Amino acid sequence: MSTESAPFSLPRAPIIEAVMDIGVEPAPGFDVASCEARAEEFFAASYPKKQTQFIQSAEFTVNAAGGSHLLTGNGLAGFLFRSADEKQIVQVKAGGFAFNRLAPYDSMDAWLPEAKQRWSEYLQIVRPARIRRVALRYINRLMLPLRADGNLELSEYLTTGPKLADEARFRLSGFLHQHQIVDADTGFSATILQTLQPLEGGCLPVIFDIEVYRSEARLEPGSDELWTIIQDLRMLKNRIFTMSLTPQCLSLFQLP
């Protein structure tokens, strides 16, 4: 069930990266290295910049005599394919598929057909057993203008954020705020992160990172329900975004 009646868009959306991430349960005996040539066959023409991704592992052991030993190693995580302009990325991972769209960002409607096509190709390459997790992540960079005196009240722009114990004496120089929520209507979860960046051109940049997801999805790989979930996650993300920012803040992204 959608959390809003229609998609939400802004003329000057502050999104610097959007990611659709679909976690899968691989088929028994699957080896991600075996799909490299097949992935290149499908993706290299439109996404010619290939990168091999690795995952680092570490194991710490203690023997009976009290001695310890640290073992480290690298394993193959998957392959990343970037478009020529590096604005879109396809990821073929041992545990799933991801599609990234970087700024300039228009609308999810503009890149979703491409993501669907690449997902269908991923299914042909990997043939996973089932879908286990569906997520959308949107990284926003809010450029909040300083006042004439060089100061800024975050509460004028953010409905959630830090509150100082003594606002008359203390001045905020940085913060990192993260929280997790569960939506009572859909059962979907979200992780929300806010942090400051250094001043830039008379503005205070705030990273506003929203990941919304459904865990334990357990869908068949070709299920059309996947796209219903994607749209519902989109609506939840929009709701979190609009309710986390004040009207004054939202107005910044309505300007031509």
C-alpha positions as CSV (number, residue, x, y, z in Angstrom):
1,M,0.0,0.0,0.0
2,S,1.5,3.3,-1.0
3,T,2.2,6.0,1.6
4,E,1.2,8.8,-0.8
5,S,-1.2,9.1,-3.7
6,A,1.3,10.3,-6.3
7,P,5.1,10.6,-7.0
8,F,6.7,13.7,-5.7
9,S,9.3,15.7,-7.6
10,L,11.1,19.0,-7.3
11,P,12.4,21.3,-10.1
12,R,15.8,21.4,-8.5
13,A,16.0,18.2,-6.6
14,P,19.1,18.1,-4.3
15,I,19.8,14.4,-5.1
16,I,23.4,13.6,-5.9
17,E,22.9,9.9,-6.2
18,A,20.0,7.4,-6.3
19,V,20.4,3.7,-5.9
20,M,18.1,0.8,-6.5
21,D,19.5,-2.2,-4.7
22,I,18.0,-5.7,-5.0
23,G,19.5,-8.4,-2.7
24,V,19.2,-12.0,-3.9
25,E,19.8,-15.5,-2.7
26,P,22.1,-17.1,-5.2
27,A,21.4,-20.5,-6.7
28,P,23.3,-23.3,-5.1
29,G,27.0,-23.4,-6.2
30,F,26.9,-20.0,-7.7
31,D,30.3,-18.4,-8.3
32,V,30.3,-14.7,-9.2
33,A,33.6,-15.1,-11.1
34,S,31.9,-17.4,-13.6
35,C,29.5,-14.6,-14.8
36,E,32.2,-12.0,-15.7
37,A,32.2,-12.8,-19.5
38,R,28.4,-13.0,-19.6
39,A,28.0,-9.7,-17.8
40,E,30.4,-8.0,-20.2
41,E,28.4,-9.3,-23.1
42,F,25.2,-7.7,-21.8
43,F,26.6,-4.4,-20.3
44,A,29.9,-3.4,-21.9
45,A,28.4,-1.7,-24.9
46,S,26.3,0.8,-22.9
47,Y,28.5,0.7,-19.7
48,P,32.1,0.5,-21.1
49,K,34.0,1.4,-17.9
50,K,34.3,-1.9,-16.0
51,Q,35.7,-2.2,-12.5
52,T,36.2,-5.4,-10.5
53,Q,35.1,-5.2,-6.9
54,F,36.6,-7.1,-4.0
55,I,35.6,-7.7,-0.4
56,Q,38.2,-7.8,2.4
57,S,37.9,-10.5,5.1
58,A,39.6,-10.9,8.4
59,E,39.7,-13.7,10.9
60,F,41.1,-13.4,14.4
61,T,42.0,-16.7,16.2
62,V,43.2,-17.4,19.7
63,N,44.9,-20.8,20.5
64,A,44.9,-22.7,23.7
65,A,48.2,-21.2,24.8
66,G,46.8,-17.7,24.5
67,G,48.5,-16.9,21.3
68,S,46.6,-15.0,18.6
69,H,46.7,-14.8,14.8
70,L,45.1,-12.5,12.3
71,L,44.3,-13.9,8.8
72,T,43.2,-11.4,6.1
73,G,42.3,-11.9,2.5
74,N,40.4,-10.5,-0.5
75,G,37.5,-12.1,-2.2
76,L,35.7,-11.3,-5.4
77,A,32.5,-9.2,-4.6
78,G,31.4,-8.6,-8.2
79,F,31.7,-6.2,-11.2
80,L,30.7,-2.6,-11.7
81,F,29.9,-1.1,-15.1
82,R,29.9,2.6,-15.6
83,S,28.3,4.5,-18.5
84,A,30.7,6.6,-20.6
85,D,29.6,9.8,-18.9
86,E,29.8,8.0,-15.5
87,K,26.3,9.1,-14.6
88,Q,24.8,5.6,-14.5
89,I,26.2,2.4,-13.0
90,V,25.2,-1.3,-13.1
91,Q,26.5,-3.5,-10.4
92,V,26.6,-7.3,-10.6
93,K,27.3,-8.6,-7.1
94,A,27.6,-12.0,-5.5
95,G,24.6,-11.1,-3.4
96,G,22.5,-9.0,-5.8
97,F,22.1,-6.2,-8.3
98,A,22.3,-2.5,-8.1
99,F,21.6,0.4,-10.4
100,N,23.0,3.9,-9.6
101,R,21.9,7.2,-11.1
102,L,24.2,10.2,-10.3
103,A,23.5,13.9,-10.6
104,P,22.2,15.7,-12.6
105,Y,19.0,14.0,-11.4
106,D,15.6,14.4,-13.1
107,S,13.2,11.8,-11.8
108,M,13.0,8.1,-11.0
109,D,10.7,7.8,-14.0
110,A,13.5,8.8,-16.3
111,W,15.9,6.0,-15.2
112,L,13.5,3.2,-14.0
113,P,12.9,1.7,-17.5
114,E,16.7,1.3,-18.0
115,A,17.1,-0.2,-14.5
116,K,14.3,-2.7,-15.3
117,Q,16.0,-3.7,-18.5
118,R,19.3,-4.2,-16.8
119,W,17.7,-6.2,-14.0
120,S,16.1,-8.5,-16.6
121,E,19.6,-9.0,-18.0
122,Y,21.1,-9.7,-14.6
123,L,18.5,-12.4,-14.1
124,Q,19.7,-14.1,-17.3
125,I,23.3,-13.9,-16.2
126,V,23.0,-14.9,-12.5
127,R,19.7,-16.8,-12.3
128,P,19.3,-16.3,-8.6
129,A,17.0,-18.5,-6.5
130,R,14.9,-15.6,-5.1
131,I,14.8,-12.0,-4.1
132,R,15.5,-11.4,-0.4
133,R,15.7,-7.6,0.0
134,V,14.6,-4.5,-2.0
135,A,16.0,-1.1,-1.2
136,L,16.1,2.5,-2.6
137,R,18.7,4.9,-1.4
138,Y,18.8,8.6,-2.1
139,I,21.7,10.8,-1.1
140,N,20.8,14.5,-1.0
141,R,23.1,17.5,-0.6
142,L,21.2,20.4,0.8
143,M,22.9,23.7,0.2
144,L,21.5,25.9,3.1
145,P,22.2,29.6,2.6
146,L,23.9,31.5,5.5
147,R,22.3,34.7,6.8
148,A,23.9,38.0,6.3
149,D,25.7,37.7,9.6
150,G,27.2,34.4,8.5
151,N,25.1,32.3,10.8
152,L,22.3,29.7,10.2
153,E,19.7,28.1,12.3
154,L,19.3,24.5,11.3
155,S,15.8,24.4,12.8
156,E,14.7,26.8,10.0
157,Y,15.5,24.0,7.5
158,L,15.4,20.7,9.3
159,T,12.5,19.3,11.4
160,T,14.8,16.7,12.9
161,G,18.4,17.4,13.9
162,P,20.7,18.3,16.8
163,K,19.6,20.4,19.8
164,L,22.3,22.0,21.9
165,A,22.2,21.9,25.7
166,D,23.1,25.6,26.0
167,E,22.3,27.4,22.7
168,A,23.2,30.8,24.2
169,R,26.8,29.7,24.8
170,F,27.5,26.8,22.4
171,R,27.9,27.0,18.6
172,L,27.4,23.9,16.5
173,S,30.6,23.1,14.5
174,G,29.5,19.7,13.2
175,F,27.2,16.7,13.7
176,L,26.4,13.2,12.5
177,H,22.9,12.0,13.2
178,Q,21.5,8.6,12.3
179,H,18.3,6.9,13.1
180,Q,16.2,3.9,12.0
181,I,12.5,3.7,11.7
182,V,9.8,1.2,10.7
183,D,6.7,2.4,8.8
184,A,3.6,1.2,10.6
185,D,1.5,1.2,7.4
186,T,3.8,-0.8,5.2
187,G,6.2,-2.6,7.5
188,F,9.1,-1.1,5.5
189,S,12.2,0.2,7.3
190,A,14.3,3.2,6.7
191,T,17.8,4.4,7.8
192,I,18.2,8.2,7.8
193,L,21.5,10.0,8.1
194,Q,22.3,13.7,8.4
195,T,25.7,15.2,8.6
196,L,27.4,18.6,7.9
197,Q,30.1,19.3,5.4
198,P,32.5,22.3,5.3
199,L,31.1,25.7,4.3
200,E,30.9,26.3,0.6
201,G,30.2,29.6,-1.3
202,G,28.1,31.1,1.4
203,C,26.1,27.9,2.1
204,L,26.3,25.1,4.6
205,P,26.1,21.8,2.8
206,V,24.1,19.1,4.7
207,I,24.1,15.5,3.5
208,F,20.7,14.0,3.9
209,D,20.9,10.2,3.2
210,I,17.7,8.2,3.1
211,E,17.6,4.4,2.5
212,V,14.2,2.7,2.5
213,Y,13.9,-1.0,2.3
214,R,11.9,-4.2,2.6
215,S,13.8,-7.0,4.2
216,E,12.8,-10.7,4.0
217,A,11.0,-10.0,0.7
218,R,11.3,-13.6,-0.5
219,L,10.0,-13.0,-4.0
220,E,10.5,-15.0,-7.1
221,P,13.1,-13.4,-9.3
222,G,10.7,-12.5,-12.1
223,S,7.8,-11.4,-9.9
224,D,6.0,-8.2,-10.9
225,E,5.5,-7.5,-7.2
226,L,9.1,-6.2,-7.1
227,W,8.1,-3.1,-9.0
228,T,5.1,-2.5,-6.8
229,I,7.4,-2.6,-3.8
230,I,9.8,-0.2,-5.6
231,Q,7.0,2.3,-6.1
232,D,5.9,2.0,-2.5
233,L,9.4,2.5,-1.2
234,R,9.6,5.6,-3.4
235,M,6.5,7.0,-1.8
236,L,7.9,6.3,1.7
237,K,11.2,8.0,0.8
238,N,9.2,11.0,-0.4
239,R,7.2,11.2,2.8
240,I,10.4,11.0,4.9
241,F,12.0,13.7,2.8
242,T,9.2,16.2,2.8
243,M,8.4,15.7,6.5
244,S,12.1,16.1,7.5
245,L,12.4,19.5,5.9
246,T,10.6,22.7,6.6
247,P,8.6,24.6,4.0
248,Q,11.5,27.2,3.9
249,C,13.9,24.4,3.0
250,L,11.7,22.8,0.4
251,S,11.3,26.2,-1.2
252,L,15.0,26.2,-2.1
253,F,14.4,23.3,-4.5
254,Q,11.3,24.8,-6.1
255,L,13.2,27.8,-7.6
256,P,14.0,27.7,-11.4
